[in-house]
Amino acid sequence: MGVFDALGDRGHEEVVFGSDPESGLKTIIAIHSTALGPALGGTRFYPYGSEAEALEDVLRLSHGMSLKAAAAGLDLGGGKAIIIGDHRKLKSERLWRAYGRVVDSLQGRYITAEDVGTDAQDMELIRRETRWVVGVPVEEGGSGDPSPATARGLIAATRATARFLWGDEDLSGKRVAILGVGKVGTDLVRRFHENGCKITVADIYQPSIERVRNEYGVDVVAPDEVYDVECDVFAPCSLGGILNEETIPRLKTQAIVGAANNQLATHDDGDRLEARDILYTPDFVVNAGGLTNVNEELRGYTTEKAAAHIDRIYDNTLRVLKASRERGTTPNRAATTLAEERIHDIGNLRLFRRSGDDRN
């Protein structure tokens, strides 16, 4: 499949390929939309099985970032970047600075941040070559690791989901099953524990499992067994596509609120969840805490202001769930429609040019 075949009719504005053979850099940056503002999205460093798989992932993720920013009410577009390879072997100053130059060549149309396989220290190296990067270390004036912000937003979304389903946002005594206890998942375990929840976790990485089991006394199951756990809330916090025609029939949960991007393998999987009376809160609505947090770096970062904006995910989640009920459609379709309506309505304001150099 060629690049333009992969693009299809998803509406991407630009796809950039970058290479630096000396450092091993192979990167793809996809800009889906700049209608609401510059495209902001993290850089994922992952050993994809093929270049075609990498391209498909960055296209899906960048589209999702457009919806996420619009649904969160941010003045940002959607973009994403991937670097092909094992981050544990390939990371180097040369690679990051070469990548920073690729980012800089887009002149602010794309702003990068951390994602799977990258961290705040990597962002600092990128910043040596471009100013179009956020999520740099706190000691360097940035907001640092966005994972706690994502987890904070997920708790807000889970409370909103509880209120919608059960009429009470109190989470104490609820059983939560979490797939993936990386940076976001581990902080989510801590927050659910503080809320008095009963927690079951699953992950392929045993050191992470042992850490949360020793610290929080969680129950542990194998990754493939987590779909069979009876729980009130299931939180997918690993990679996407895990909600599909094989896993959905096995679920024994009432609601899904997770950090992973693109959790639904296909749009039809939203219908499958609806048919099973499982409430799916759209991932791009509930996992927007990290994006909201790094967005504050563009406006002058303070912890208090960022936290207040992240907590609005509670209201956004309720708005989507109520719109779903009123429109007689799935939450995923309702959220997508609301986001696309905002992109159209506010994006059209760009027809009116502002003075000076700020053209957003």
N, C-alpha and C positions, 0 to 999 in steps of 0.2 A: 504494500500500500504506500502511495506517495504522500508527501506532506499535505498537498491540497486535498487529497481524498480524506486524510485524517481530519483536516479542519472541518470538512463538511459544511453544514449551515449553522455552526455554533456561534458565529459572529466575531471571531477573534480579529483584532486589529493588526497584530504583528507577532511574528515568531522569529526569534534570533538564535542562531547557533554560534557557539564560541569554542575555540580550541587552542590549547597551548601544549604541544607535544612534549616539551621539556619537563613540564610539571605533571603531565597526564590529565590536564583539564579537558573535559568534554562536557559542555553545558548547553542547555536549551532554556531560553527565557520566553515565556508566552504572555503576551499582553492581551487580555480578553476585551477589556473596555476601559476607556478613560473618560467616559461621559460625565461621571460625577467628580472626577479628580484624578490624580496620578494613581497608577496601578500599584497597589502595595500587596506584597505576598512573600512568604518565606522562601528560602533556598533549601531544597531537600537533597541530601547527599546519600545516594542509595545505589546498591549494586544491581541494577536492572538486568533482566535476562537478555534483553535485546534493545536496540535503539528504538525500534517501533513501540515497544512497551513503555519506554521512557517518554517518548513523544505523546502517547495516549494519556499517560499519567499527568504530564504537565498541562495538557489541554483541558482535561477534566478538572484539575485542581484550580487552574486560573479562572475557569468559568464559575466554579464554586466561590472563589474569592469575590467576584463581582456581586453575586447574590448575597454573600455574607456582609460585605461593606454596605450594600444598599439596605438590607434588612435591619442592620444595626443603626441606620440613620447617619452614617459617616460620609464625609465628602471625599471619598476615595473610589477608585476604580478597582478592577480585579486583575491581578497578575500572579505568576508563580514562576519559580526557576527550579531546575533540577541539575545536579551534577552526577554523572554516571560513574560509579565506582564504590569501593569500600572506604568509608571515611576513616576507619581505623588504620588504614595503610597509606592512603594518598594525601592526607592533609599536609600542607607545607606553606610556608610564607609565600613562596613563589606562586603556588596555585591560587591562593586567596587574592594576591595582588593582581594576578592575571585576570581572575574572575571579576575583581573590582573594576578593572578597566572595561570589561564587557558591559557591566552595569552602567558605568559612567557614559559609555557611548550612546546610551538611550536618553541622556540629557534630562533626567528627572521624570520621564514618562513611566519608568518603573522604579520602585523603591523596594529594596530587599530587607529581609529580616531572617531570624533563625527558624528552622523547621527540623524534621527528622534528620539526624546525623550532623547537625550544626549547633553551635552555641554562641554565647555572647562574645567570647574571646575571638571566635572566627569573624564575627561582625566587626570587631575592632581592627583586624587586619584588612578587611575589605575597605574600611573607612580611610585607610591610608591612601587609597586610590580614588575614592569617590565620596561625596557627601550624601549620596542617595542610599542611605542605610540606617536602619533603626534597630533597637534591641541591643545596643552596645552596653558594656559593663556599667554598673552604677558608678564606680569610681572614675569612669571616663565621662560622666554626665548623662548617661543613658538610663533606661529603665531596667536593664538586665534581663534575666531569664523570664520570658512571658508565661511559663508554665503555671505558676501560682495564679496568675490572672485568669488563665483559661479555666482552671479548676474553680476559682471563685465564681465565674460566670455560670459554670455548670451547676453549682449549688443553687444559685439564684433561679436558674431554669427548672431545676428539680422541685424547688419549693413552689414555683408557679404551676408546674404540672400536677403536684399533689393537691394544690388548691382547686384546680380545674376538675380533677378526677374524683377527689374524696372530700372536697369542701373545707380542707384544713391543710395549711402549708407546713405543719409540724412534721418533721421527718423521724422523730424518735421512735424506735421500735420497728422501722421499715427495714426489710431485707433488700440489700443492694448487691448485685453481681457485677463485677468490673473485669472486663477483658483488656489486659494491658496495664501494667503498673510501671511504666516509664516515668518520665519527669511529671507529666500531667496526671497520670493515673495514681502515682504515689501521693501527690498532694491532695488528690481527690479522696483517697482513702483516709488521709488525716482529717479532712473536713467532714466527711460522712461520720467518722468515728466521734468527732466533737459534737455532732448532731444526734448522737445516740443511736446510730443505725447498726444493724447486723450486716456484716460484710463478708462476701465470698469473692476471691480473686483468682485470676488465671493469667499465666504468662509463660512464654517459652524460656525466659531468662531467669534461671534459678536464683542468682544473687538478689535480684529485685524481689522475688517471692519471699526469700528468707528475711529480707529487711523489713517488709511490711508485716510479715507474720510475727516476727520477734517484737516489733514495736507496737503493733495494734491488735494482736491476737486474732487475726482474720482467719476464716476458713479458706482452704486452698483446694482447687480442682484442676485437672488437666485442661489445657486450652480448648480441646474439642468437647469437653464435658460441660463447659460453662453454659451452653445453650439449653441444657436440661435442668439447670438449677431453678427451683421454685423461688421466685423473688417478686418484689413489688416493682423494682426498677432495674433495668439492665443497662449498663453503661459501657458501650464499645469505645475503647480508648487506644486501639492499635491502628493498623492500616485499614483502608476502606474496602467496600464490596463484601462485607461479611454478612450482610442481611440479604439472603437470596432464597431461591426456591428450595434449597436443601436445608438451610438452617432455620428458616421461619417456622416451618411446621413443628419444630422441636421446642421452640421457645415456651417457657412457662412464666411469663412476666406480664404485668399490666401496662408497663410504660417503658419507653426507651429514651434515655437522655445521655448522650455520649460525646466524647471529644473528637473521635475519628472523623476525618473528612470523607465524603462520598460513601456513607455507610450502606446505602441502598445499591445493590449491584445493577438494578434497572429501575425505571420508573414504575414498572408493574409490581415491584416488591413493596411499594407503598400501599398498593391495593391489597396485596396479600396480607399485610399487617392489619389493614382495616377489616378485612374479612374475618380475621381471627380476634377482632376486638382488642387489639394491642395498640395503645396510643404511641405513635412515633412523633417525637418532637424533632423537627428538621435540624440536622447537624449544623448547617450553616447559620442557623439562628442561635442555637444554644452554646456553640463553641467559639463565639465571637469575642470572648474576653481577652485573649491574647492580642488579637488585631486591635481591639479598642485600646488596650494598654499601650502598645507601641505607637499608635496614632497620636497619643498625647505628646510624644517626643517632638512631633512636628509643630506643636503649639505651645511648648513650654511645660515640661513634665513636672507634676507633683503627685505623690502617692495618693493623697486625699482626693484630688480631682479625678484621677484615673479610677480609683475604687468606686466613686459615685457613678461614673459613667458605665462601668462594668455592671454594677447592680441594676442598671436599667434593662438588662437582659431578662429580668423577671417580668417587666411590663411587656417587652417585645414578645416573649414566649406566650403570655396570656393573650396578647392581641392576635397572634397567629392562630392559636387554638380556638379562640372565639370566632375568628373569621372563617376557619374551617367548618365549624358547626353551622354558622349562618349561611355559608355558600354551598353547603352540602357536598363538600369535597374533602380530600385527604389533607392533613396538615402540610405535607410536603408541597402539594400543588398550590395550596393557599399561600404559603410562604413565598414560593417562587413567583406567583402572580403579584403579590404585594411588592416584592423586590423589583420586579420588572416594571411595574407601574411607577415606582419612584425613579428608576433609571431613566425612563421616558420623560416623566413630568419635570424633574429637576435638571436632567441632562439637556433638555431643550433650552434652558436658560443660557447655555453657552453661545446661542445665536446673538446674544447681547454682549458685545465685547466690553471688557472693563479696561480702565485706563492703566498705563504703566506696563510692566513686564508680566504681571500676573494674569494669565489668560484662562485659568480654570473657571 
